[in-house]
């Protein structure tokens, strides 16, 4: 363990280690007092308790995060360091990195090095395979089983390119972006959100998603195109209905005319078709002409949180009925449901003047907002249900990295400037 890593948690995370609520009965027996204490604290406010430093380049470009209960690890797409970083979600320590990915490359140039950044979306399947959307329309499959001889190695790179946007020397399908996993049928669904025509004009073409077998040799099963959509965002598996739910940004025309609203597509995994779609009228819901939608998370009772129209919106996943529009915080990009404390988590600006970037906490059962916790430059929350700790990526700018004294991020609370970090939050009671 490096001295830098130790120093980051002497100030804060030493408080967090006794707070774990555990999954196994054996652990509960060993830590009965601690577990009872933590159960008591589940309904208490969420607080920032520390940060985790990440080695290598400053975090100036990052994307989706994932917490995997099987490996007890937190994974996040660290484009600044050309890979997926792995953090021990119990000990709150950087563990390793799956390297060899695209990094912060540009899009639209027509070559493998100008065909989108990566990694983007990430998830881990139960057999301890990391799946990551990467640049140049590539999906990376890596081994993240610490007991495997192939640990941290990329096992296979899968192309999601299609002829409409790709040719031997003209690559315009863009990045393979966010993805979801169907554990019943062992299917990965991943989005190519911004492809361009391979023809001379390189005009935008309809975004599409690719179905991939999650079993080796990871064959392509098919594609689905979203005519008229303004992009594609996060696929999510809903086990109760046996369908993928996919957030689909809309499209605006001249003068702000809505050509296609933001929507959620309900997709049959085997037939590879959209069975129905829930449209979101941003003007009616939030008073804006936005047609954006990004993150999606599923809680108990089929309560679905989507980041859309600039806000967290709670829906019924079975029929699309809007339960609540949260106005106290923005919707951000990735959103997360933590079954350990029954909360949805988002990141976005609060309602203060000027707005402060915050971690928003929402009751997943009622859909009501509970609190905001300042998290300057934090984004894309993910929670570990066993300990009810919430992680966010604190991403800084290149200008801040070059001039660390200008750093105003959450990382500075614990003495880290010009680096970026992972912020850690949890529930604290009056005795903590």
QUIZIFEN-V485567 format. One record per pair of residues at least 24 apart in sequence whose C-alpha atoms are under 10 Angstrom apart, sorted by sequence separation. I is the first residue (numbers start at 1). GAP is how many residues later the second one is. If there is no record, write none. Layout:
# QUIZIFEN-V485567
I|GAP / I|GAP
This chain:
# QUIZIFEN-V485567
54|24 / 56|24 / 57|24 / 77|24 / 79|24 / 80|24 / 112|24 / 130|24 / 133|24 / 134|24 / 136|24 / 137|24 / 171|24 / 172|24 / 173|24 / 187|24 / 188|24 / 189|24 / 205|24 / 206|24 / 207|24 / 208|24 / 209|24 / 242|24 / 243|24 / 244|24 / 258|24 / 285|24 / 286|24 / 307|24 / 308|24 / 327|24 / 328|24 / 343|24 / 344|24 / 345|24 / 348|24 / 350|24 / 395|24 / 396|24 / 56|25 / 57|25 / 78|25 / 79|25 / 80|25 / 111|25 / 112|25 / 129|25 / 130|25 / 131|25 / 132|25 / 133|25 / 134|25 / 136|25 / 137|25 / 171|25 / 172|25 / 173|25 / 187|25 / 188|25 / 189|25 / 205|25 / 206|25 / 207|25 / 241|25 / 242|25 / 243|25 / 244|25 / 258|25 / 286|25 / 306|25 / 307|25 / 308|25 / 330|25 / 332|25 / 335|25 / 337|25 / 339|25 / 343|25 / 344|25 / 347|25 / 349|25 / 394|25 / 395|25 / 396|25 / 55|26 / 77|26 / 78|26 / 79|26 / 110|26 / 129|26 / 131|26 / 171|26 / 172|26 / 186|26 / 187|26 / 188|26 / 204|26 / 205|26 / 206|26 / 209|26 / 242|26 / 243|26 / 282|26 / 283|26 / 285|26 / 305|26 / 306|26 / 307|26 / 329|26 / 332|26 / 337|26 / 338|26 / 343|26 / 344|26 / 346|26 / 347|26 / 348|26 / 349|26 / 394|26 / 395|26 / 54|27 / 133|27 / 170|27 / 171|27 / 172|27 / 186|27 / 187|27 / 188|27 / 241|27 / 242|27 / 243|27 / 281|27 / 282|27 / 286|27 / 306|27 / 307|27 / 329|27 / 330|27 / 332|27 / 337|27 / 343|27 / 345|27 / 347|27 / 348|27 / 349|27 / 393|27 / 394|27 / 395|27 / 107|28 / 170|28 / 185|28 / 186|28 / 187|28 / 238|28 / 244|28 / 246|28 / 261|28 / 262|28 / 263|28 / 280|28 / 281|28 / 282|28 / 285|28 / 306|28 / 307|28 / 329|28 / 330|28 / 331|28 / 332|28 / 347|28 / 348|28 / 349|28 / 393|28 / 394|28 / 106|29 / 107|29 / 137|29 / 166|29 / 169|29 / 170|29 / 185|29 / 186|29 / 230|29 / 235|29 / 237|29 / 245|29 / 248|29 / 250|29 / 261|29 / 262|29 / 263|29 / 264|29 / 280|29 / 282|29 / 306|29 / 329|29 / 330|29 / 331|29 / 347|29 / 348|29 / 392|29 / 393|29 / 394|29 / 55|30 / 105|30 / 136|30 / 160|30 / 165|30 / 166|30 / 170|30 / 172|30 / 179|30 / 181|30 / 185|30 / 188|30 / 229|30 / 230|30 / 234|30 / 235|30 / 236|30 / 237|30 / 244|30 / 247|30 / 248|30 / 250|30 / 261|30 / 262|30 / 263|30 / 305|30 / 306|30 / 314|30 / 329|30 / 330|30 / 347|30 / 348|30 / 377|30 / 392|30 / 393|30 / 54|31 / 101|31 / 102|31 / 103|31 / 104|31 / 105|31 / 160|31 / 161|31 / 164|31 / 165|31 / 166|31 / 167|31 / 172|31 / 173|31 / 178|31 / 179|31 / 180|31 / 181|31 / 182|31 / 183|31 / 187|31 / 228|31 / 229|31 / 230|31 / 231|31 / 233|31 / 235|31 / 243|31 / 246|31 / 247|31 / 248|31 / 249|31 / 258|31 / 260|31 / 261|31 / 262|31 / 305|31 / 329|31 / 347|31 / 348|31 / 359|31 / 376|31 / 377|31 / 378|31 / 391|31 / 392|31 / 393|31 / 54|32 / 98|32 / 101|32 / 102|32 / 103|32 / 160|32 / 164|32 / 165|32 / 166|32 / 167|32 / 172|32 / 173|32 / 177|32 / 179|32 / 181|32 / 182|32 / 188|32 / 189|32 / 191|32 / 228|32 / 229|32 / 230|32 / 232|32 / 235|32 / 237|32 / 243|32 / 245|32 / 257|32 / 258|32 / 259|32 / 261|32 / 262|32 / 264|32 / 305|32 / 312|32 / 328|32 / 329|32 / 347|32 / 348|32 / 359|32 / 376|32 / 377|32 / 378|32 / 390|32 / 391|32 / 392|32 / 16|33 / 54|33 / 101|33 / 102|33 / 162|33 / 164|33 / 165|33 / 166|33 / 176|33 / 181|33 / 187|33 / 188|33 / 189|33 / 190|33 / 191|33 / 192|33 / 193|33 / 227|33 / 228|33 / 229|33 / 245|33 / 256|33 / 258|33 / 280|33 / 304|33 / 312|33 / 346|33 / 347|33 / 359|33 / 376|33 / 377|33 / 378|33 / 390|33 / 391|33 / 392|33 / 15|34 / 16|34 / 84|34 / 101|34 / 102|34 / 137|34 / 161|34 / 163|34 / 164|34 / 165|34 / 173|34 / 176|34 / 187|34 / 189|34 / 191|34 / 229|34 / 256|34 / 312|34 / 326|34 / 346|34 / 347|34 / 375|34 / 376|34 / 377|34 / 390|34 / 391|34 / 13|35 / 14|35 / 15|35 / 52|35 / 82|35 / 83|35 / 84|35 / 136|35 / 137|35 / 138|35 / 163|35 / 164|35 / 173|35 / 189|35 / 194|35 / 256|35 / 311|35 / 312|35 / 345|35 / 346|35 / 374|35 / 375|35 / 376|35 / 389|35 / 390|35 / 391|35 / 12|36 / 13|36 / 14|36 / 82|36 / 83|36 / 84|36 / 102|36 / 136|36 / 137|36 / 138|36 / 139|36 / 140|36 / 162|36 / 193|36 / 194|36 / 195|36 / 295|36 / 312|36 / 326|36 / 345|36 / 346|36 / 374|36 / 375|36 / 376|36 / 389|36 / 390|36 / 12|37 / 13|37 / 82|37 / 83|37 / 84|37 / 101|37 / 136|37 / 137|37 / 138|37 / 139|37 / 165|37 / 193|37 / 194|37 / 209|37 / 252|37 / 278|37 / 285|37 / 294|37 / 295|37 / 296|37 / 297|37 / 298|37 / 299|37 / 300|37 / 311|37 / 344|37 / 345|37 / 388|37 / 389|37 / 390|37 / 11|38 / 12|38 / 13|38 / 79|38 / 80|38 / 81|38 / 84|38 / 101|38 / 135|38 / 136|38 / 137|38 / 138|38 / 139|38 / 165|38 / 193|38 / 194|38 / 252|38 / 293|38 / 294|38 / 295|38 / 296|38 / 297|38 / 298|38 / 299|38 / 300|38 / 310|38 / 311|38 / 344|38 / 345|38 / 388|38 / 389|38 / 11|39 / 12|39 / 13|39 / 53|39 / 54|39 / 55|39 / 79|39 / 80|39 / 101|39 / 135|39 / 136|39 / 137|39 / 138|39 / 165|39 / 192|39 / 193|39 / 226|39 / 251|39 / 252|39 / 278|39 / 285|39 / 286|39 / 293|39 / 294|39 / 295|39 / 296|39 / 297|39 / 298|39 / 299|39 / 300|39 / 305|39 / 307|39 / 310|39 / 344|39 / 387|39 / 388|39 / 9|40 / 10|40 / 11|40 / 52|40 / 53|40 / 54|40 / 78|40 / 79|40 / 100|40 / 134|40 / 135|40 / 136|40 / 137|40 / 139|40 / 165|40 / 191|40 / 192|40 / 193|40 / 250|40 / 251|40 / 252|40 / 278|40 / 280|40 / 285|40 / 286|40 / 293|40 / 294|40 / 295|40 / 296|40 / 297|40 / 298|40 / 299|40 / 304|40 / 305|40 / 306|40 / 307|40 / 329|40 / 343|40 / 387|40 / 9|41 / 51|41 / 52|41 / 53|41 / 54|41 / 55|41 / 62|41 / 77|41 / 78|41 / 79|41 / 134|41 / 135|41 / 164|41 / 191|41 / 192|41 / 193|41 / 207|41 / 249|41 / 250|41 / 251|41 / 278|41 / 279|41 / 280|41 / 286|41 / 294|41 / 295|41 / 296|41 / 297|41 / 298|41 / 305|41 / 326|41 / 327|41 / 328|41 / 381|41 / 383|41 / 8|42 / 9|42 / 50|42 / 51|42 / 52|42 / 54|42 / 55|42 / 61|42 / 62|42 / 77|42 / 78|42 / 133|42 / 134|42 / 135|42 / 164|42 / 190|42 / 191|42 / 249|42 / 250|42 / 264|42 / 277|42 / 278|42 / 280|42 / 300|42 / 324|42 / 325|42 / 326|42 / 327|42 / 328|42 / 329|42 / 341|42 / 378|42 / 381|42 / 382|42 / 383|42 / 8|43 / 9|43 / 54|43 / 61|43 / 76|43 / 77|43 / 99|43 / 133|43 / 134|43 / 190|43 / 191|43 / 224|43 / 248|43 / 249|43 / 250|43 / 263|43 / 276|43 / 277|43 / 278|43 / 299|43 / 300|43 / 323|43 / 324|43 / 325|43 / 326|43 / 328|43 / 329|43 / 340|43 / 341|43 / 342|43 / 377|43 / 378|43 / 379|43 / 381|43 / 383|43 / 8|44 / 9|44 / 60|44 / 76|44 / 77|44 / 98|44 / 132|44 / 133|44 / 134|44 / 190|44 / 191|44 / 248|44 / 249|44 / 299|44 / 323|44 / 324|44 / 325|44 / 328|44 / 335|44 / 336|44 / 337|44 / 338|44 / 339|44 / 340|44 / 341|44 / 378|44 / 379|44 / 381|44 / 7|45 / 8|45 / 76|45 / 77|45 / 98|45 / 132|45 / 133|45 / 189|45 / 190|45 / 247|45 / 248|45 / 249|45 / 263|45 / 299|45 / 323|45 / 324|45 / 334|45 / 335|45 / 336|45 / 337|45 / 338|45 / 339|45 / 340|45 / 341|45 / 343|45 / 345|45 / 347|45 / 378|45 / 5|46 / 6|46 / 7|46 / 23|46 / 76|46 / 77|46 / 84|46 / 98|46 / 132|46 / 133|46 / 162|46 / 189|46 / 247|46 / 248|46 / 262|46 / 298|46 / 332|46 / 333|46 / 334|46 / 335|46 / 336|46 / 337|46 / 338|46 / 339|46 / 340|46 / 341|46 / 342|46 / 345|46 / 346|46 / 5|47 / 6|47 / 75|47 / 76|47 / 84|47 / 97|47 / 131|47 / 132|47 / 161|47 / 188|47 / 189|47 / 246|47 / 247|47 / 262|47 / 297|47 / 332|47 / 333|47 / 334|47 / 335|47 / 336|47 / 337|47 / 338|47 / 339|47 / 340|47 / 341|47 / 345|47 / 376|47 / 4|48 / 5|48 / 75|48 / 84|48 / 96|48 / 131|48 / 160|48 / 162|48 / 189|48 / 222|48 / 224|48 / 225|48 / 226|48 / 246|48 / 247|48 / 261|48 / 297|48 / 312|48 / 314|48 / 332|48 / 333|48 / 334|48 / 337|48 / 338|48 / 340|48 / 341|48 / 375|48 / 4|49 / 5|49 / 74|49 / 75|49 / 83|49 / 131|49 / 160|49 / 161|49 / 188|49 / 221|49 / 222|49 / 223|49 / 224|49 / 225|49 / 246|49 / 247|49 / 297|49 / 332|49 / 339|49 / 340|49 / 4|50 / 5|50 / 74|50 / 131|50 / 160|50 / 222|50 / 223|50 / 224|50 / 246|50 / 312|50 / 314|50 / 338|50 / 375|50 / 4|51 / 73|51 / 83|51 / 139|51 / 159|51 / 160|51 / 221|51 / 245|51 / 266|51 / 295|51 / 338|51 / 82|52 / 160|52 / 245|52 / 266|52 / 314|52 / 315|52 / 338|52 / 357|52 / 373|52 / 71|53 / 98|53 / 99|53 / 100|53 / 101|53 / 184|53 / 245|53 / 264|53 / 314|53 / 357|53 / 70|54 / 98|54 / 99|54 / 100|54 / 137|54 / 138|54 / 158|54 / 178|54 / 179|54 / 180|54 / 181|54 / 182|54 / 183|54 / 313|54 / 314|54 / 336|54 / 62|55 / 63|55 / 64|55 / 65|55 / 66|55 / 67|55 / 68|55 / 69|55 / 70|55 / 71|55 / 75|55 / 77|55 / 79|55 / 97|55 / 98|55 / 99|55 / 110|55 / 111|55 / 115|55 / 116|55 / 120|55 / 121|55 / 122|55 / 123|55 / 125|55 / 137|55 / 177|55 / 178|55 / 179|55 / 180|55 / 181|55 / 182|55 / 184|55 / 189|55 / 191|55 / 193|55 / 312|55 / 61|56 / 62|56 / 63|56 / 64|56 / 65|56 / 66|56 / 67|56 / 68|56 / 70|56 / 71|56 / 76|56 / 77|56 / 96|56 / 97|56 / 98|56 / 110|56 / 115|56 / 116|56 / 119|56 / 120|56 / 121|56 / 122|56 / 123|56 / 124|56 / 125|56 / 177|56 / 178|56 / 179|56 / 180|56 / 181|56 / 182|56 / 183|56 / 188|56 / 190|56 / 193|56 / 264|56 / 61|57 / 62|57 / 63|57 / 64|57 / 65|57 / 66|57 / 67|57 / 68|57 / 69|57 / 70|57 / 71|57 / 77|57 / 110|57 / 111|57 / 112|57 / 114|57 / 115|57 / 116|57 / 117|57 / 118|57 / 119|57 / 120|57 / 121|57 / 122|57 / 123|57 / 124|57 / 125|57 / 126|57 / 131|57 / 133|57 / 177|57 / 178|57 / 179|57 / 180|57 / 181|57 / 182|57 / 185|57 / 189|57 / 263|57 / 305|57 / 312|57 / 61|58 / 62|58 / 63|58 / 64|58 / 65|58 / 66|58 / 68|58 / 70|58 / 84|58 / 86|58 / 111|58 / 112|58 / 113|58 / 114|58 / 115|58 / 116|58 / 117|58 / 118|58 / 119|58 / 120|58 / 121|58 / 122|58 / 123|58 / 125|58 / 132|58 / 133|58 / 137|58 / 178|58 / 179|58 / 184|58 / 211|58 / 63|59 / 64|59 / 110|59 / 111|59 / 112|59 / 115|59 / 116|59 / 117|59 / 118|59 / 119|59 / 120|59 / 121|59 / 131|59 / 133|59 / 158|59 / 183|59 / 211|59 / 233|59 / 234|59 / 235|59 / 236|59 / 238|59 / 245|59 / 247|59 / 249|59 / 305|59 / 68|60 / 110|60 / 111|60 / 112|60 / 114|60 / 115|60 / 116|60 / 117|60 / 156|60 / 158|60 / 160|60 / 182|60 / 233|60 / 234|60 / 235|60 / 236|60 / 237|60 / 238|60 / 247|60 / 248|60 / 249|60 / 304|60 / 109|61 / 110|61 / 111|61 / 114|61 / 115|61 / 116|61 / 125|61 / 155|61 / 156|61 / 157|61 / 158|61 / 159|61 / 162|61 / 182|61 / 211|61 / 230|61 / 231|61 / 232|61 / 233|61 / 234|61 / 235|61 / 236|61 / 237|61 / 238|61 / 240|61 / 241|61 / 247|61 / 303|61 / 109|62 / 110|62 / 112|62 / 156|62 / 158|62 / 160|62 / 182|62 / 210|62 / 230|62 / 231|62 / 232|62 / 233|62 / 234|62 / 235|62 / 236|62 / 240|62 / 302|62 / 303|62 / 305|62 / 108|63 / 109|63 / 110|63 / 111|63 / 125|63 / 160|63 / 181|63 / 209|63 / 230|63 / 231|63 / 233|63 / 234|63 / 301|63 / 302|63 / 303|63 / 304|63 / 107|64 / 108|64 / 110|64 / 180|64 / 238|64 / 299|64 / 300|64 / 301|64 / 303|64 / 107|65 / 108|65 / 109|65 / 123|65 / 180|65 / 299|65 / 300|65 / 86|66 / 107|66 / 108|66 / 180|66 / 238|66 / 298|66 / 299|66 / 359|66 / 107|67 / 108|67 / 179|67 / 297|67 / 64|68 / 84|68 / 106|68 / 107|68 / 178|68 / 299|68 / 64|69 / 106|69 / 121|69 / 20|70 / 105|70 / 121|70 / 73|71 / 234|72 / 245|72 / 17|73 / 71|73 / 102|73 / 139|73 / 141|73 / 16|74 / 17|74 / 71|74 / 16|75 / 17|75 / 70|75 / 71|75 / 141|75 / 16|76 / 241|76 / 14|77 / 141|77 / 240|77 / 241|77 / 13|78 / 14|78 / 116|78 / 189|78 / 240|78 / 13|79 / 116|79 / 238|79 / 115|80 / 189|80 / 238|80 / 188|81 / 187|82 / 9|83 / 131|83 / 186|83 / 187|83 / 189|83 / 9|84 / 185|84 / 8|85 / 129|85 / 184|85 / 185|85 / 295|85 / 108|86 / 110|86 / 341|86 / 5|87 / 6|87 / 107|87 / 108|87 / 127|87 / 182|87 / 5|88 / 107|88 / 108|88 / 110|88 / 127|88 / 181|88 / 5|89 / 107|89 / 125|89 / 2|91 / 1|92 / 2|92 / 110|92 / 1|93 / 109|93 / 1|94 / 108|94 / 108|95 / 108|96 / 234|99 / 233|100 / 234|100 / 233|101 / 234|101 / 121|112 / 64|113 / 121|113 / 63|114 / 64|114 / 121|114 / 63|115 / 64|115 / 178|117 / 64|170 / 121|213 / 64|231 / 66|268 / 64|269 / 65|269 / 67|269 / 63|270 / 64|270 / 65|270 / 66|270 / 63|271 / 64|271 / 65|271 / 89|294 / 90|294 / 89|295 / 89|296 / 90|296 / 89|297 / 90|297 / 92|297 / 42|298 / 43|298 / 89|298 / 42|299 / 43|299 / 90|299 / 92|299 / 41|300 / 42|300 / 43|300 / 89|300 / 39|301 / 42|301 / 89|301 / 39|302 / 89|302 / 76|304 / 76|306 / 75|307 / 74|308 / 74|309 / 74|310 / 48|311 / 73|311 / 47|312 / 72|312 / 46|313 / 72|313 / 46|314 / 65|314 / 66|314 / 67|314 / 68|314 / 69|314 / 72|314 / 46|315 / 64|315 / 65|315 / 66|315 / 67|315 / 68|315 / 69|315 / 78|315 / 80|315 / 45|316 / 63|316 / 64|316 / 65|316 / 66|316 / 67|316 / 68|316 / 69|316 / 76|316 / 77|316 / 23|317 / 62|317 / 63|317 / 64|317 / 65|317 / 66|317 / 67|317 / 68|317 / 69|317 / 74|317 / 76|317 / 78|317 / 22|318 / 62|318 / 64|318 / 65|318 / 66|318 / 67|318 / 21|319 / 43|320 / 67|323 / 46|324 / 67|324 / 45|325 / 46|325 / 47|325 / 48|325 / 66|325 / 45|326 / 46|326 / 47|326 / 48|326 / 65|326 / 45|327 / 46|327 / 47|327 / 48|327 / 65|327 / 45|328 / 64|328 / 65|328 / 94|328 / 64|329 / 63|330 / 92|330 / 62|331 / 62|332 / 63|332 / 92|332 / 61|333 / 62|333 / 59|334 / 60|334 / 61|334 / 62|334 / 59|335 / 60|335 / 61|335 / 87|335 / 89|335 / 59|336 / 60|336 / 61|336 / 58|337 / 59|337 / 60|337 / 61|337 / 58|338 / 59|338 / 60|338 / 52|339 / 58|339 / 59|339 / 60|339 / 49|340 / 51|340 / 58|340 / 60|340 / 48|341 / 50|341 / 51|341 / 52|341 / 60|341 / 46|342 / 47|342 / 48|342 / 51|342 / 52|342 / 58|342 / 59|342 / 46|343 / 47|343 / 48|343 / 51|343 / 58|343 / 46|344 / 57|344 / 58|344 / 42|346 / 76|346 / 38|349 / 38|350 / 35|352 / 53|358 / 60|358 / 51|359 / 52|359 / 58|359 / 59|359 / 60|359 / 61|359 / 50|360 / 51|360 / 58|360 / 59|360 / 60|360 / 50|361 / 51|361 / 58|361 / 59|361 / 23|362 / 24|362 / 48|362 / 51|362 / 52|362 / 57|362 / 58|362 / 59|362 / 22|363 / 23|363 / 50|363 / 51|363 / 53|363 / 56|363 / 57|363 / 58|363 / 59|363 / 20|364 / 21|364 / 22|364 / 23|364 / 49|364 / 50|364 / 51|364 / 52|364 / 55|364 / 20|365 / 21|365 / 22|365 / 48|365 / 49|365 / 51|365 / 54|365 / 20|366 / 21|366 / 22|366 / 53|366 / 54|366 / 55|366 / 19|367 / 20|367 / 21|367 / 53|367 / 54|367 / 19|368 / 20|368 / 21|368 / 52|368 / 53|368 / 54|368 / 18|369 / 19|369 / 20|369 / 51|369 / 52|369 / 53|369 / 17|370 / 19|370 / 51|370 / 52|370 / 53|370 / 16|371 / 51|371 / 52|371 / 50|372 / 51|372 / 52|372 / 16|373 / 50|373 / 51|373 / 49|374 / 50|374 / 51|374 / 48|375 / 49|375 / 50|375 / 48|376 / 49|376 / 50|376 / 47|377 / 48|377 / 49|377 / 47|378 / 48|378 / 49|378 / 46|379 / 47|379 / 48|379 / 49|379 / 46|380 / 47|380 / 48|380 / 45|381 / 46|381 / 47|381 / 44|382 / 45|382 / 46|382 / 47|382 / 44|383 / 45|383 / 46|383 / 42|384 / 43|384 / 44|384 / 45|384 / 41|385 / 42|385 / 43|385 / 44|385 / 45|385 / 41|386 / 42|386 / 43|386 / 44|386 / 40|387 / 41|387 / 42|387 / 39|388 / 40|388 / 41|388 / 38|389 / 40|389 / 41|389 / 38|390 / 41|390 / 38|391 / 41|391 / 37|392 / 37|394 / 12|401 / 11|402 / 12|402 / 8|403 / 11|403 / 10|404 / 11|404 / 9|405 / 8|406 / 20|406 / 7|407 / 8|407 / 19|407 / 7|408 / 8|408 / 16|408 / 19|408 / 16|409 / 19|409 / 16|410 / 13|411 / 16|411 / 4|412 / 12|412 / 13|412 / 16|412 / 8|413 / 15|413 / 19|413 / 16|416 / 15|417
